[in-house]
Amino acid sequence: MEPKDYIVIKIAGEYATLQEIGTEEELFIALALLPEGTDLGTRLHYEMFSYEIAENA
């Protein structure tokens, strides 16, 4: 799977909605799969089946 960049646009309970930067496609994912410190507006980088907070956030 190719690397992708997302921004967190919504958090509801134990889940977050991510929006892919560039395509605006949305992804619904459990917060437990995201790095500690993820909050609304956090920019995430996805690569190799792992999310990390983007350096340029």
C-alpha positions, 0 to 999 in steps of 0.5 A, a space after each residue: 500500500 502506498 504512503 498517504 497523508 490524512 487529517 483528523 476531522 472528527 472524533 466520536 467516542 473511540 473512533 476518528 474520521 480521517 480525511 485523505 489530503 489531496 483526495 478528500 476521501 474519508 476513513 473511519 478508524 479506531 483511535 486505538 490504531 492511531 498514535 498517542 496524542 492524536 486529536 482534531 486537526 492532527 496530520 497523520 502519515 500512513 505507511 507500512 501499515 502504521 500511522 505516525 504524526 506528520 513531522 510538518 504538523 
